[in-house]
Amino acid sequence: IDLYRELLRLWREHLDGRVSGMVLLLDDAHQLLTRESGALLELRAVFQDLQGAGARYPLVITGPEGLFEAVRDVSEPVTRFFERMALGPFTLEDTAEAIRGPLHAVGSPVEVASDAVEAVWRQTQGHPFFVAFAMRDLSQLQRPRLTAGDVEAAWPAIAEHLSSERFAVEWQSATPA
């Protein structure tokens, strides 16, 4: 009830007429279900009611592949409310788009050779976060053309940077379990 009321208030007082919608993301929804098995049913009701009131809040949730099958026992309507979209690693073509698209969008003169795209894809195994992270570091090289040789030469530093920035904090706060 509080979630519905506050999202509706936010829509009416601040968003309506200014945006066409606001996407809300609930990451790792399966964690919520361990605490409250009916949570997705409640979220479904809240977001359907918001839509009925004219507040446009698309809800995106993430979870393991079998999430909806596990929820089916609790509520069949929940499984119809969400559209399933399997997410996985980028293909080589996806990686090329993820690399070249943003460079083009900002008018960057940097050219990324096909062999460089393949090297990034191979090193990152197509993981979207790792592709973006690697390209952030590679863009700092300030070369007009990136090749596979550039990626391979820079990779040890990228891996070290990734390790220190992304994983060191997580390892320090991880429980023995």
TIFI-420013 format. One record per residue (C-alpha): x, z, y. Coordinates in steps of 0.2 Angstrom, whole numbers, padded with zeros to 4 digits. Each point is the difference from the previous one (the first is absolute). Layout:
N
[[X Z Y]]
...
! end
This chain:
177
[[0000 0000 0000]]
[[0014 0004 0012]]
[[0009 -0016 -0004]]
[[-0015 -0010 0003]]
[[-0005 0009 0016]]
[[0018 -0001 0007]]
[[0003 -0019 -0004]]
[[-0017 -0004 0007]]
[[0004 0009 0016]]
[[0017 -0008 0001]]
[[-0008 -0017 -0002]]
[[-0013 0003 0013]]
[[0010 0008 0013]]
[[0017 -0009 -0002]]
[[-0001 -0016 -0011]]
[[-0016 -0008 0002]]
[[0002 -0016 0010]]
[[0018 0001 0000]]
[[0005 -0004 -0018]]
[[-0009 -0009 -0013]]
[[0004 0013 -0013]]
[[0013 0013 -0005]]
[[0007 0000 -0018]]
[[0002 0017 -0008]]
[[0013 0002 -0014]]
[[-0001 0013 -0013]]
[[0016 -0001 -0010]]
[[0002 0007 -0018]]
[[-0019 0003 -0002]]
[[0003 0007 -0017]]
[[0008 0015 0007]]
[[-0016 0004 0009]]
[[-0010 -0002 -0016]]
[[0011 0013 -0008]]
[[-0007 0013 0012]]
[[-0018 -0007 0002]]
[[-0006 -0012 -0013]]
[[-0015 -0006 0010]]
[[0010 -0004 0016]]
[[-0001 -0019 -0002]]
[[-0019 0002 -0002]]
[[-0001 0010 0016]]
[[0012 -0013 0009]]
[[-0012 -0014 -0005]]
[[-0015 0009 0007]]
[[0009 0004 0017]]
[[0007 -0018 0002]]
[[-0017 -0008 -0004]]
[[-0009 0011 0012]]
[[0013 -0004 0014]]
[[-0003 -0018 -0003]]
[[-0018 0002 0001]]
[[0002 0009 0017]]
[[0010 -0015 0006]]
[[0017 0008 -0001]]
[[0012 -0012 -0008]]
[[0013 0010 -0011]]
[[0007 -0010 -0014]]
[[0007 0012 -0013]]
[[0015 -0004 -0010]]
[[0006 0011 -0014]]
[[0015 -0001 -0011]]
[[0002 0007 -0017]]
[[0006 -0004 -0018]]
[[-0006 -0016 -0008]]
[[-0013 0010 -0011]]
[[-0007 0010 0014]]
[[-0017 -0008 0000]]
[[-0002 0001 -0019]]
[[0003 0019 0002]]
[[-0013 0001 0013]]
[[-0013 -0010 -0010]]
[[-0004 0016 -0009]]
[[-0004 0009 0016]]
[[-0010 -0013 0009]]
[[-0003 -0019 -0004]]
[[-0005 -0003 0018]]
[[0017 0004 0006]]
[[0008 -0014 -0011]]
[[-0012 -0012 0009]]
[[0004 0006 0017]]
[[0018 -0004 0000]]
[[0008 -0017 -0003]]
[[0015 0001 -0011]]
[[0016 -0009 0005]]
[[0015 0002 -0010]]
[[0016 0002 0009]]
[[0017 -0004 -0007]]
[[0017 -0006 0005]]
[[0002 -0015 0011]]
[[0002 -0017 -0008]]
[[0015 -0010 0006]]
[[-0012 -0010 0011]]
[[-0008 0016 0007]]
[[0018 0007 0004]]
[[0004 -0016 0009]]
[[-0016 0002 0011]]
[[0003 0019 0003]]
[[0018 -0005 0006]]
[[-0003 -0015 0010]]
[[-0018 0004 0007]]
[[0005 0014 0011]]
[[0016 -0009 0006]]
[[-0011 -0014 0005]]
[[-0013 0011 0008]]
[[0012 0007 0012]]
[[0009 -0016 0004]]
[[0016 0005 -0009]]
[[0013 -0014 -0001]]
[[0007 0007 -0017]]
[[-0001 -0012 -0014]]
[[-0001 0008 -0018]]
[[0006 -0012 -0013]]
[[-0009 -0002 -0016]]
[[0014 0008 -0010]]
[[-0001 0015 0012]]
[[-0018 0002 -0004]]
[[0003 -0001 -0018]]
[[0014 0013 0001]]
[[-0011 0012 0010]]
[[-0014 -0002 -0013]]
[[0012 0003 -0015]]
[[0008 0015 0008]]
[[-0017 0008 0005]]
[[-0010 -0006 -0015]]
[[-0013 -0006 0012]]
[[-0005 0018 0006]]
[[-0008 -0003 0017]]
[[0008 0016 0008]]
[[0017 -0004 -0007]]
[[-0001 -0018 0006]]
[[-0005 0006 0018]]
[[0014 0013 0000]]
[[0013 -0012 -0006]]
[[-0005 -0013 0013]]
[[0000 0014 0014]]
[[0019 0003 -0005]]
[[0004 -0019 -0002]]
[[-0007 -0004 0017]]
[[0013 0012 0008]]
[[0013 -0012 -0006]]
[[-0005 -0011 0014]]
[[0005 -0016 -0008]]
[[-0009 -0017 0004]]
[[-0002 -0004 -0019]]
[[-0001 0013 -0014]]
[[0007 -0006 -0017]]
[[0000 0008 -0018]]
[[0018 0004 0004]]
[[-0005 0010 0015]]
[[-0013 0009 -0010]]
[[0012 0004 -0014]]
[[0014 0006 0012]]
[[-0012 0011 0009]]
[[-0009 0007 -0015]]
[[0011 0015 -0004]]
[[-0003 0006 0018]]
[[-0018 -0004 -0001]]
[[-0002 0010 -0016]]
[[0010 0015 0007]]
[[-0011 0000 0016]]
[[-0016 -0001 -0011]]
[[0006 0014 -0011]]
[[0004 0011 0015]]
[[-0015 -0004 0011]]
[[-0014 -0002 -0014]]
[[0005 0010 -0015]]
[[0012 0014 0005]]
[[-0014 0010 0009]]
[[-0012 -0002 -0015]]
[[0013 0006 -0012]]
[[0003 0015 0010]]
[[-0018 0005 0000]]
[[-0004 -0005 -0018]]
[[-0005 0013 -0012]]
[[0008 0002 -0017]]
[[-0016 -0008 -0007]]
! end
